[in-house]
């Protein structure tokens, strides 16, 4: 008998109202892994992340989601919010009117607290330099760093990133990639949704490819890179 995976998603089906989006998805993520969730526009990647995070919408109507032995599928969204997941949404949601530091402090208002603010500034020196600047006036790359830092400021075990590279210059993507490697070295487990499949595969240990709400591939990043027809059909690379 093998030990259960750190994150285990089993036969998950999710809906936005009547729209059937995630159509029976099953996969495992091991502790400390970075998994890239890839696929065409509208394949259901964001919906899969939001389902795992147990947001109010979409509705997960069937299936099981286990994180570190905890049954997320049995929890209401407010309970799941404290079960150790940190979702960094595509639009980053920096709070207007608050400085960088206040955005981080707000994340630590309720225990359990994760990384200290000092440790986060060591990870993202640019945020430390700009701690008194209003968060929404940061550059796109700096806002992405703040959104990731804010997730780590809470006590999380699983980081869910929705298109962290979107709209960022290649040098900034390099910087964020380096930071995500560092976060992995500290033991974090990460699921990364990305349109930029080339860059995501460079970072990820494993890739899962979705198409119309179903998994069409689950394997190593190297296997994706070697499989020309898979890349052409689902990733356009
Ligand atoms: P993208 O890269 O374009 O964000 P994705 O793979 O993340 O694509 P999703 O955002 O999960 O795809 O969307 C999957 C499907 O769900 C799409 O057909 C989309 O129109 C639909 N959808 C997404 N959000 C909602 C919503 N709030 N209400 C209804 N349908 C939605």
Boltz pocket constraint, residues with backbone or C-beta under 6 A from the ligand:
constraints:
  - pocket:
      binder: B
      contacts: [[A, 16], [A, 19], [A, 21], [A, 39], [A, 40], [A, 41], [A, 42], [A, 43], [A, 44], [A, 45], [A, 46], [A, 47], [A, 48], [A, 195]]
      max_distance: 6.0
